[in-house]
């Protein structure tokens, strides 16, 4: 019974500290709105950031560690991976990342980490351009013009 | 299967749930009490350090409002989250 009580106390401590921080954040936000002061907004933002880091940090870290479970230092460049992930088409995202991972590990074996990372990064501009092209609707305009000329 | 007779089990089960609910309620009370005392101590410490009656934060609001806001949030949490958790444990929807 004592161990159960202790475990519940330890668990609830974090919850109630989060409640207290939320109360301070709320006060800062209300004050910043009522007195038009930027300082309280900054304090509220920093406190929110700290709270969310503490709450979501462990989960994010576990996810990242799981993704790079083989070797964190030898995996593909994280930033390039994130750019490709966010700019690639949802439909083909998994297969694209899988192919690029395969390419990276092959290059790693053949040429070393630096060359593999450079080759991985060299894919990024293509994905960004393709994303911009899709986002700006150039494909649609091109097809519309071509149809007009054909007609 | 338990080796107790059914009549005895049906008598003990509500007591078991009540015991769990009591543990839950004690845990909430201990944490809330500890945090309120801790906040009060920090407030007294700051007051002793500055020796100014009404310290204003960024020249706008009194400093003790921050502590009052934290107290209010904790008590509100206790009255809502705490009560819900204790009722959940008593009703047996939660094993803890």
Interface residues (C-beta under 8 A of the other chain):
Chain A: X1 X4 X5 X8 X9 X12 X13 X15 X16 X17 X19 X20 X21 X22 X23 X24 X26 X27 X31 X35 X37 X39 X40
Chain B: X19 X20 X23 X24 X26 X27 X28 X30 X31 X32 X34 X35 X39 X58 X60 X61 X65 X66 X69 X70 X71 X72 X73 X74 X76 X77 X78 X81 X96
